C-alpha cells in the first residue's frame, strides 16, 4: 500500500465538515424556496394546537340531569336547586318528574344522570331517619359519570352536613362545639386546575413530534424519489454526513415552530410560563435531536413519500398520544406497556414542558433525567439510521 | 504508453437467480470515449453502477483510476464523476448552486469552487445561465447541468449512464461535441447508450446483450468483422412482404432486416449474383422496389446481426 492510499483509507472513517456544510446550505435553500411546504411547516403546528387545545378538555360541567321528585316539598326542591346552583348540572325539563321519560331520555343520550327524590323525604328528615337518594348514571360514558358522581356526592354531603348542624343547634347545642375534620386542599402550580394549563404543553410536544419527524423523513425520501439519492451515493459523501447536513436546517425550522407554539400557548391560551426560556430551549433541542432521529429511521425504510407520511403518523402520533402520559397516566398501565413507553420521546418532553411551564424556580437539572433519556435515544436513533443507509443501492 | 483507466475482470452481478451481468471483462484507456451499447436490460446500467461503487459485484473485480471497486470503493468515488440515468438535480436550486453543491461534497474549497463554476459552465456551454432555477429549464439544458455537476471536481473518469435519453437530436449532437472536448483534455469518458447512431462518437465500444459483452472493439473493426460481405439495400413500399419473400428463399440464404422502408440483405453469395437474384425474386412476387445497391453497414445492422448470431448460438 502506498502512503497515499493509507491517507485516503484513514480519511474515510472521519466525518468531514467540508462535506457537511454544502449539504446544509443546499437544504436551507430548498426549504426557503419551497414556499408552499415552508408555509405548511410553519402554520400547521399552530393550527393543530389551536384546534386540539379547544377540543381536548377535561373540565366537565353542565351535565344533563333528569330529576324525578316524588316528594314535591320545599326540601326536595331545595335539593334540586343545590344541584343546579353548583353549575355542574343542568336539569332536563322535558322529562322532569316522569321516571319513564327519564329512562327513555337516558337511553337516547339526552341526559347522563337521573336523580330520584323519594316519597316521604320531608317527613323522614323531620323524624330524623336516614334518607336514600337514588342517583342513576349512564355507564356507557363512564368518564363523565365518575366525575358527575363525584360532584353529586360532594353536593349531597354538603346538604347532609348542613342538616346535621341545624338539628344539633335546634336541640340547644352550640354548633361550634361539635367536633369536625375539614380538609384544606391547596393545588400548587395550577391552582384553578385548568386543564388547558397542562393540555397545551402536552399538545405542543405531540405536535412537534409529528412535525419534526415528518419533515425529516420527507426530506430523505424525496431524494430517493427524485433519484438524487443515487447520485449522492456515487460521491464521497458519507451517510452520517448527509444525515447531519440534513438535520441541522430542520432543527432551525422546528425551533421556529416551537417558538410559535409556545407563544400561542402563552398569549392565546394564557398558560402561565414560570420557568426559564433558556432551559426550555435546551430541552427542546434535546427533544428535536431525538424526534428528528426517529424521522430519519422512518425515511431509511420508506421508499416513497406516502409510506413516509403513513409511517410517521403511525410511528409518532399514536404512541405520543397514548403512551406519553399526555392524558393516560403511565403509572396505571401494565408493566410491559410502561416499558414500551420509555422509547416514546414525547413522554420526556411532555414532563419537561409541563414542569418548565408551570413550576417556578426550575433550572437545568430539575428534569435532567428526561434530558438524559432524550440524549441517549437521540444518539441511538441517529446512529441506527446512518447504519441502515447503505452506501450502495439495490 | 498505454494508460489504463478502467479494467474490469470477470465482473459479475446476480440479483437472486437472475444474472444481470455475466462475467464481463474489458479495459478502457485513459482519455478514451468508451461506449456500452445494448438494449434496455442488457446489463449496461448494472455494470456502470458496479464501476461507480453503487453496487457491490457478486464476483470479479474492477480497477477504476487505480483503485479496486471492491476494496477501495471510497477512493474510487473520489476519482470519478457520475451522471445517472435520470438527471438527478435539485430542481429548486440554480445552475450555479447545483454545481457548487456537488463541488462542495467532493471537497473543493470555496475559492476553488468560485473559479471552477465559470469554467464548467463554459465547458458545457451554459454561460449566462448560472442563475437560472434548474426546475424551469428544458431537458436538454438540464442534461448539461448534470454533466457540469459530474465534472465539477475534475474527475479522472466520467461515467455517463444513458446521458442523451429523451434529449432532442440537435442538443444531443452538441452534447457529444462537449464530450469529445472532455476526452481531448484527457478525461476518460465511459458512456452507455441504446441509440445505435450515437456510438459512432466513441473510440471503442462494447456491445452488451443478456448481461454479456458479445463484441468489443473500434467501430470500423467491428463492422468489418461482422460483415465480411457488403450489405445490399432495397427500398420498397411493402417492407414486410419483401422481407418474407427474401427470407423464404433458400438459394439466397440471406440475413434480412427491415429498417423502415429499407430492406438490408447480406448473403454468402457473390454480390453481383445476389443483386440479380433479389431483383428476380421480387419481380416474381410483383413487389415494387428500387434497384438493389451496396451500402456500408450501419450500427443497427451490426447490432441486429450480432444479437441474432448470439441467440442462434445460445439455442
Contacts between the chains, C-beta under 8 A, distances in Angstrom:
chain1	res1	chain2	res2	distance
A	5	B	67	7.9
A	5	B	72	7.4
A	5	B	75	7.1
A	8	B	72	7.7
A	8	B	74	7.2
A	8	B	75	4.9
A	8	B	78	7.4
A	9	B	72	7.7
A	9	B	75	7.8
A	12	B	74	4.4
A	12	B	75	7.8
A	16	B	107	7.2
A	18	B	104	7.4
A	18	B	107	5.4
A	19	B	104	7.2
A	19	B	105	4.8
A	19	B	107	6.5
A	21	B	104	6.9
A	22	B	100	7.1
A	22	B	101	5.1
A	22	B	103	8.0
A	22	B	104	2.9
A	22	B	105	5.2
A	23	B	101	7.7
A	23	B	105	6.8
A	25	B	101	7.3
A	25	B	104	7.5
A	26	B	90	6.3
A	26	B	93	6.6
A	26	B	97	7.1
A	26	B	101	4.6
A	29	B	92	7.0
A	29	B	93	5.7
A	29	B	97	6.2
A	30	B	90	6.5
A	30	B	92	5.2
A	30	B	93	7.0
A	33	B	92	4.2
A	33	B	93	7.6
A	33	B	133	7.9
A	34	B	92	5.9
A	226	B	88	6.2
A	226	B	91	7.5
A	227	B	84	6.2
A	227	B	85	7.7
A	227	B	86	4.9
A	227	B	88	4.0
A	228	B	88	4.1
A	228	B	89	7.3
A	228	B	90	6.6
A	229	B	88	7.9
A	230	B	54	6.6
A	230	B	84	5.0
A	230	B	88	6.5
A	231	B	82	6.8
A	231	B	83	8.0
A	231	B	84	5.5
A	231	B	88	4.3
A	232	B	105	7.7
A	233	B	54	5.5
A	234	B	52	4.9
A	234	B	53	7.0
A	234	B	54	5.7
A	234	B	77	6.3
A	234	B	80	7.5
A	234	B	82	3.9
A	234	B	84	7.4
A	235	B	77	6.2
A	235	B	82	7.9
A	235	B	102	7.1
A	235	B	105	5.2
A	235	B	106	6.4
A	236	B	74	6.3
A	236	B	77	4.9
A	236	B	78	5.0
A	236	B	105	7.0
A	236	B	106	6.5
A	236	B	107	7.2
A	237	B	105	4.6
A	391	B	53	7.8
A	391	B	73	7.3
A	392	B	53	7.2
A	392	B	54	5.6
A	392	B	55	5.7
A	392	B	56	5.7
A	393	B	49	7.2
A	393	B	54	5.3
A	393	B	55	6.7
A	394	B	15	7.7
A	394	B	49	7.4
A	394	B	54	7.7
A	394	B	55	5.6
